[in-house]
């Protein structure tokens, strides 16, 4: 690890480091610079200090024996009385990553009455399914679930642990990575596994302006969370394979100080993540009422509608309609974007769609880089024509 150190005997209090820090991570206190929590250890202050009073110190981290850590583990979440679809997608990706290295794919189930789901996982190419089944695990308690998964990780030593970026997964994964003093990359959009078993975790960074490649080189296991609809689920096989292992409940589960008071189910609702056809309105829409045109086209196609972040910020739509890093990830068979520029934080959450049609007046718009069909033109002319054409086709069909 690296850290910034300030040599007070050399510092003359000029304040140049504070004024040039792009993160506002240096405060001047009584004429002396002090680092705050915003420091990214970028080293700009080191280069710009005229007195050479700032140093970047590198601490050598002792590496683990990577040969002792093998295979890929998927946390199989059960939600609403069924396996969450994201866990199947993670199994599909894990099998793809594991094959070149000869790794196996394992899964872990935690909950009350989850043994039945282990049998279903045997149809997806998982070599081993660990089950922690007990009434004490009937509802999610972060400490109890963490204790169970930690117990299995210590037993099998997986090189990689994949967790769905659900509400439960986002609470579980950081607790696990902390217990193993290792790294965690959240909301990955792409995963690659090197020959030395280092996992390349790719995700948008710096507000979506770049795609960062993050590698945990010195510690194991390597943790990553992935959103629903980012990866592709494997085809269910007729033959059931893999061994189911019922694990002993760790002592920490029964020592939990968290108690269950009540459960209030969230009403089931339609999600744009499940839509097979989507029409998306972007910043190119001039007024809120123009969303009626987007909804109309979506209805004629038998699909659903969505928006980009600027429209949510304007109050034109709610967050559950937003596609992007701060919204939903989608993977429909057809998506039509209307007036969407195509920033990375948007495209990284929809570029796996089967067919992408983009409408934009700017022929250099980034959305055209991922589109299968690019239409350069005014959405206010094109969309009404599409709606009329769909009306005509429907009338002729009748």
C-alpha positions as semicolon CSV with decimal commas, in nm:
position;residue;x (nm);y (nm);z (nm)
1;X;0,000;0,000;0,000
2;X;0,104;0,359;-0,061
3;X;0,063;0,662;0,161
4;X;0,158;1,029;0,159
5;X;0,394;1,168;0,421
6;X;0,471;1,536;0,488
7;X;0,816;1,635;0,621
8;X;0,745;1,929;0,852
9;X;1,113;2,029;0,876
10;X;1,119;2,096;0,500
11;X;0,771;2,247;0,460
12;X;0,758;2,628;0,445
13;X;0,376;2,647;0,441
14;X;0,348;2,788;0,089
15;X;0,014;2,608;0,036
16;X;0,089;2,513;-0,324
17;X;0,008;2,148;-0,252
18;X;-0,338;2,238;-0,121
19;X;-0,422;2,465;-0,414
20;X;-0,319;2,209;-0,676
21;X;-0,475;1,897;-0,521
22;X;-0,761;1,793;-0,757
23;X;-0,945;1,613;-0,477
24;X;-0,930;1,886;-0,213
25;X;-0,748;1,639;0,011
26;X;-0,507;1,886;0,174
27;X;-0,616;2,140;0,433
28;X;-0,396;2,425;0,552
29;X;-0,403;2,439;0,932
30;X;-0,203;2,719;1,095
31;X;0,010;2,744;0,783
32;X;0,080;2,369;0,770
33;X;-0,067;2,116;0,525
34;X;-0,275;1,829;0,664
35;X;-0,417;1,537;0,468
36;X;-0,787;1,455;0,495
37;X;-0,992;1,148;0,400
38;X;-1,029;1,260;0,037
39;X;-0,665;1,172;-0,041
40;X;-0,636;0,927;-0,333
41;X;-0,254;0,897;-0,301
42;X;-0,225;1,017;-0,662
43;X;0,114;1,180;-0,600
44;X;0,039;1,518;-0,763
45;X;0,135;1,698;-0,443
46;X;0,467;1,511;-0,439
47;X;0,554;1,634;-0,790
48;X;0,445;1,993;-0,729
49;X;0,598;2,059;-0,386
50;X;0,881;2,313;-0,446
51;X;1,046;2,221;-0,115
52;X;1,037;1,842;-0,178
53;X;0,865;1,815;0,159
54;X;0,607;1,558;0,051
55;X;0,688;1,191;-0,006
56;X;0,495;0,894;-0,140
57;X;0,577;0,589;0,069
58;X;0,527;0,239;-0,068
59;X;0,459;-0,042;0,178
60;X;0,537;-0,389;0,051
61;X;0,249;-0,629;0,106
62;X;0,328;-0,995;0,168
63;X;0,173;-1,208;-0,106
64;X;-0,027;-1,522;-0,039
65;X;0,054;-1,855;-0,198
66;X;-0,191;-1,842;-0,488
67;X;-0,151;-2,214;-0,552
68;X;-0,340;-2,282;-0,228
69;X;-0,643;-2,088;-0,350
70;X;-0,832;-2,255;-0,635
71;X;-1,178;-2,267;-0,791
72;X;-1,456;-2,008;-0,808
73;X;-1,732;-1,974;-0,549
74;X;-2,073;-1,824;-0,622
75;X;-2,305;-1,708;-0,345
76;X;-2,645;-1,845;-0,447
77;X;-2,903;-1,605;-0,309
78;X;-3,261;-1,717;-0,248
79;X;-3,516;-1,437;-0,278
80;X;-3,894;-1,449;-0,283
81;X;-3,902;-1,825;-0,252
82;X;-3,676;-1,892;-0,551
83;X;-3,315;-1,868;-0,664
84;X;-3,233;-1,511;-0,760
85;X;-3,162;-1,508;-1,138
86;X;-2,834;-1,323;-1,083
87;X;-2,680;-1,630;-0,916
88;X;-2,740;-1,836;-1,232
89;X;-2,578;-1,562;-1,439
90;X;-2,277;-1,567;-1,205
91;X;-2,253;-1,945;-1,237
92;X;-2,248;-1,909;-1,615
93;X;-1,967;-1,655;-1,600
94;X;-1,778;-1,857;-1,337
95;X;-1,783;-2,165;-1,562
96;X;-1,644;-1,958;-1,849
97;X;-1,364;-1,816;-1,633
98;X;-1,282;-2,147;-1,464
99;X;-1,246;-2,368;-1,772
100;X;-0,904;-2,246;-1,902
101;X;-0,744;-2,286;-1,556
102;X;-0,905;-2,619;-1,475
103;X;-1,089;-2,465;-1,181
104;X;-1,419;-2,596;-1,050
105;X;-1,728;-2,386;-0,980
106;X;-1,884;-2,417;-0,637
107;X;-2,189;-2,256;-0,480
108;X;-2,302;-2,180;-0,127
109;X;-2,664;-2,154;-0,008
110;X;-2,764;-1,992;0,321
111;X;-3,112;-1,976;0,472
112;X;-3,405;-2,171;0,611
113;X;-3,539;-2,447;0,386
114;X;-3,282;-2,379;0,113
115;X;-3,175;-2,742;0,072
116;X;-3,434;-2,786;-0,204
117;X;-3,261;-2,522;-0,417
118;X;-2,932;-2,711;-0,401
119;X;-3,084;-2,986;-0,614
120;X;-3,176;-2,731;-0,881
121;X;-2,821;-2,592;-0,887
122;X;-2,691;-2,938;-0,980
123;X;-2,841;-2,881;-1,327
124;X;-2,611;-2,582;-1,395
125;X;-2,266;-2,743;-1,389
126;X;-2,173;-2,671;-1,028
127;X;-1,931;-2,927;-0,885
128;X;-2,022;-2,872;-0,519
129;X;-2,306;-2,699;-0,339
130;X;-2,259;-2,614;0,028
131;X;-2,582;-2,574;0,227
132;X;-2,627;-2,390;0,556
133;X;-2,990;-2,462;0,640
134;X;-3,138;-2,366;0,976
135;X;-3,445;-2,179;1,109
136;X;-3,201;-1,930;1,265
137;X;-3,119;-1,825;0,908
138;X;-3,482;-1,771;0,812
139;X;-3,428;-1,398;0,755
140;X;-3,118;-1,208;0,649
141;X;-2,886;-1,106;0,930
142;X;-2,558;-0,975;0,800
143;X;-2,344;-1,120;1,078
144;X;-2,506;-1,465;1,062
145;X;-2,488;-1,499;0,684
146;X;-2,130;-1,371;0,683
147;X;-2,031;-1,630;0,943
148;X;-2,168;-1,911;0,724
149;X;-2,003;-1,803;0,400
150;X;-1,679;-1,726;0,585
151;X;-1,682;-2,078;0,726
152;X;-1,709;-2,234;0,379
153;X;-1,446;-2,004;0,226
154;X;-1,199;-2,108;0,495
155;X;-1,277;-2,473;0,422
156;X;-1,238;-2,473;0,041
157;X;-1,014;-2,165;-0,020
158;X;-1,163;-2,037;-0,348
159;X;-0,953;-1,802;-0,557
160;X;-1,258;-1,596;-0,659
161;X;-1,590;-1,528;-0,484
162;X;-1,876;-1,382;-0,690
163;X;-2,180;-1,222;-0,527
164;X;-2,486;-1,067;-0,687
165;X;-2,511;-0,690;-0,648
166;X;-2,851;-0,716;-0,480
167;X;-2,950;-0,545;-0,157
168;X;-2,845;-0,859;0,031
169;X;-2,526;-0,907;-0,170
170;X;-2,416;-0,547;-0,122
171;X;-2,440;-0,597;0,253
172;X;-2,274;-0,940;0,258
173;X;-1,977;-0,895;0,022
174;X;-1,796;-0,607;0,199
175;X;-1,824;-0,785;0,533
176;X;-1,667;-1,096;0,385
177;X;-1,383;-0,909;0,216
178;X;-1,309;-0,727;0,542
179;X;-1,284;-1,054;0,735
180;X;-1,029;-1,186;0,484
181;X;-0,842;-0,851;0,459
182;X;-0,871;-0,856;0,083
183;X;-1,016;-0,647;-0,198
184;X;-1,371;-0,612;-0,327
185;X;-1,481;-0,455;-0,654
186;X;-1,849;-0,359;-0,671
187;X;-2,080;-0,355;-0,973
188;X;-1,840;-0,515;-1,221
189;X;-1,951;-0,510;-1,583
190;X;-1,683;-0,748;-1,711
191;X;-1,459;-1,015;-1,556
192;X;-1,143;-1,180;-1,691
193;X;-0,917;-1,439;-1,526
194;X;-0,544;-1,437;-1,595
195;X;-0,328;-1,750;-1,614
196;X;-0,187;-1,674;-1,267
197;X;-0,547;-1,670;-1,131
198;X;-0,558;-1,290;-1,089
199;X;-0,913;-1,168;-1,155
200;X;-0,936;-0,857;-1,375
201;X;-1,243;-0,675;-1,247
202;X;-1,367;-0,414;-1,494
203;X;-1,613;-0,142;-1,404
204;X;-1,684;0,225;-1,485
205;X;-1,497;0,470;-1,263
206;X;-1,462;0,845;-1,207
207;X;-1,829;0,911;-1,276
208;X;-1,834;0,669;-1,567
209;X;-1,568;0,852;-1,767
210;X;-1,329;0,556;-1,782
211;X;-1,341;0,179;-1,755
212;X;-1,113;0,079;-1,467
213;X;-0,934;-0,257;-1,454
214;X;-0,889;-0,359;-1,092
215;X;-0,668;-0,649;-0,987
216;X;-0,613;-0,795;-0,640
217;X;-0,259;-0,925;-0,679
218;X;-0,142;-1,003;-0,326
219;X;-0,442;-1,139;-0,135
220;X;-0,705;-1,409;-0,169
221;X;-0,988;-1,464;-0,219
222;X;-1,082;-1,202;-0,476
223;X;-1,433;-1,064;-0,422
224;X;-1,654;-0,905;-0,688
225;X;-2,022;-0,814;-0,706
226;X;-2,209;-0,814;-1,037
227;X;-2,549;-0,672;-1,119
228;X;-2,843;-0,870;-1,251
229;X;-2,864;-0,885;-1,634
230;X;-2,492;-0,817;-1,690
231;X;-2,381;-1,178;-1,745
232;X;-2,551;-1,459;-1,937
233;X;-2,708;-1,751;-1,751
234;X;-2,614;-2,104;-1,867
235;X;-2,866;-2,341;-2,022
236;X;-3,020;-2,578;-1,770
237;X;-2,886;-2,930;-1,823
238;X;-3,104;-3,238;-1,795
239;X;-2,842;-3,434;-1,605
240;X;-2,789;-3,335;-1,241
241;X;-2,423;-3,317;-1,142
242;X;-2,231;-3,196;-0,842
243;X;-2,226;-3,294;-0,478
244;X;-2,449;-3,140;-0,213
245;X;-2,280;-3,092;0,123
246;X;-2,485;-3,002;0,429
247;X;-2,258;-2,789;0,643
248;X;-2,261;-2,751;1,020
249;X;-2,395;-2,413;1,129
250;X;-2,110;-2,195;1,265
251;X;-2,130;-2,089;1,628
252;X;-2,145;-1,724;1,525
253;X;-2,495;-1,767;1,382
254;X;-2,646;-1,848;1,721
255;X;-2,442;-1,580;1,894
256;X;-2,584;-1,304;1,675
257;X;-2,722;-1,009;1,868
258;X;-2,955;-0,915;1,583
259;X;-3,318;-1,012;1,645
260;X;-3,607;-1,033;1,405
261;X;-3,892;-0,795;1,490
262;X;-4,119;-0,807;1,185
263;X;-4,118;-0,853;0,810
264;X;-4,299;-0,622;0,570
265;X;-4,296;-0,762;0,216
266;X;-4,228;-0,518;-0,066
267;X;-4,515;-0,527;-0,315
268;X;-4,414;-0,709;-0,631
269;X;-4,376;-0,474;-0,923
270;X;-4,275;-0,483;-1,286
271;X;-3,908;-0,403;-1,344
272;X;-3,751;-0,263;-1,659
273;X;-3,473;-0,520;-1,605
274;X;-3,719;-0,793;-1,703
275;X;-3,854;-0,619;-2,016
276;X;-3,781;-0,780;-2,353
277;X;-3,847;-0,455;-2,542
278;X;-3,751;-0,110;-2,414
279;X;-3,785;0,243;-2,550
280;X;-3,558;0,491;-2,372
281;X;-3,590;0,868;-2,356
282;X;-3,280;1,078;-2,299
283;X;-3,161;1,436;-2,262
284;X;-3,275;1,505;-2,619
285;X;-3,638;1,528;-2,501
286;X;-3,737;1,892;-2,470
287;X;-4,022;1,872;-2,219
288;X;-4,176;1,624;-1,978
289;X;-4,487;1,571;-2,189
290;X;-4,265;1,435;-2,466
291;X;-4,234;1,119;-2,259
292;X;-4,588;1,039;-2,378
293;X;-4,435;0,980;-2,722
294;X;-4,181;0,737;-2,570
295;X;-4,454;0,554;-2,378
296;X;-4,673;0,539;-2,689
297;X;-4,399;0,378;-2,898
298;X;-4,322;0,130;-2,620
299;X;-4,690;0,037;-2,595
300;X;-4,720;-0,017;-2,972
301;X;-4,417;-0,248;-2,959
302;X;-4,556;-0,439;-2,660
303;X;-4,267;-0,328;-2,441
304;X;-4,182;-0,091;-2,157
305;X;-4,022;0,253;-2,133
306;X;-3,720;0,389;-1,949
307;X;-3,510;0,704;-1,914
308;X;-3,156;0,821;-1,854
309;X;-3,031;0,993;-1,539
310;X;-3,085;1,358;-1,652
311;X;-3,459;1,297;-1,682
312;X;-3,475;1,148;-1,333
313;X;-3,286;1,449;-1,198
314;X;-3,542;1,676;-1,364
315;X;-3,818;1,488;-1,184
316;X;-3,973;1,357;-1,504
317;X;-3,945;0,992;-1,398
318;X;-3,861;0,786;-1,091
319;X;-3,535;0,602;-1,031
320;X;-3,690;0,263;-1,103
321;X;-3,723;0,377;-1,467
322;X;-3,356;0,478;-1,497
323;X;-3,095;0,277;-1,687
324;X;-2,738;0,330;-1,565
325;X;-2,496;0,281;-1,279
326;X;-2,726;0,464;-1,038
327;X;-3,032;0,295;-1,187
328;X;-3,100;-0,045;-1,343
329;X;-2,909;-0,279;-1,571
330;X;-3,109;-0,416;-1,864
331;X;-3,063;-0,680;-2,130
332;X;-3,371;-0,678;-2,355
333;X;-3,409;-0,837;-2,696
334;X;-3,469;-0,490;-2,841
335;X;-3,385;-0,146;-2,704
336;X;-3,453;0,183;-2,885
337;X;-3,275;0,489;-2,743
338;X;-3,419;0,829;-2,830
339;X;-3,207;1,138;-2,776
340;X;-2,957;0,946;-2,562
341;X;-2,592;1,055;-2,598
342;X;-2,449;0,726;-2,468
343;X;-2,219;0,800;-2,173
344;X;-2,033;0,499;-2,032
345;X;-2,245;0,492;-1,716
346;X;-2,548;0,433;-1,941
347;X;-2,407;0,208;-2,213
348;X;-2,231;-0,024;-1,967
349;X;-2,574;-0,111;-1,828
350;X;-2,745;-0,188;-2,161
351;X;-2,477;-0,281;-2,418
352;X;-2,548;-0,655;-2,382
353;X;-2,893;-0,610;-2,539
354;X;-2,961;-0,833;-2,839
355;X;-3,057;-0,548;-3,073
356;X;-2,977;-0,180;-3,010
357;X;-3,139;0,095;-3,219
358;X;-3,020;0,451;-3,153
359;X;-3,184;0,775;-3,268
360;X;-2,980;1,093;-3,233
361;X;-2,917;1,410;-3,432
362;X;-2,545;1,401;-3,349
363;X;-2,372;1,151;-3,577
364;X;-2,070;1,147;-3,342
365;X;-2,276;1,052;-3,035
366;X;-2,109;0,769;-2,835
367;X;-2,435;0,571;-2,839
368;X;-2,366;0,487;-3,203
369;X;-2,054;0,297;-3,098
370;X;-2,270;0,028;-2,935
371;X;-2,576;0,051;-3,160
372;X;-2,655;-0,217;-3,417
373;X;-2,873;0,029;-3,610
374;X;-2,784;0,398;-3,602
375;X;-3,044;0,652;-3,712
376;X;-2,912;1,007;-3,747
377;X;-3,213;1,234;-3,733
378;X;-3,470;1,423;-3,529
379;X;-3,655;1,197;-3,285
380;X;-3,959;1,429;-3,312
381;X;-3,991;1,332;-3,677
382;X;-3,879;0,968;-3,659
383;X;-4,079;0,842;-3,358
384;X;-4,421;0,964;-3,482
385;X;-4,349;0,793;-3,815
386;X;-4,263;0,470;-3,637
387;X;-4,585;0,489;-3,434
388;X;-4,793;0,549;-3,746
389;X;-4,624;0,262;-3,925
390;X;-4,697;0,029;-3,634
391;X;-5,062;0,142;-3,637
392;X;-5,087;0,068;-4,008
393;X;-4,928;-0,274;-3,973
394;X;-5,160;-0,362;-3,685
395;X;-5,465;-0,245;-3,883
396;X;-5,361;-0,453;-4,186
397;X;-5,305;-0,755;-3,963
398;X;-5,658;-0,723;-3,827
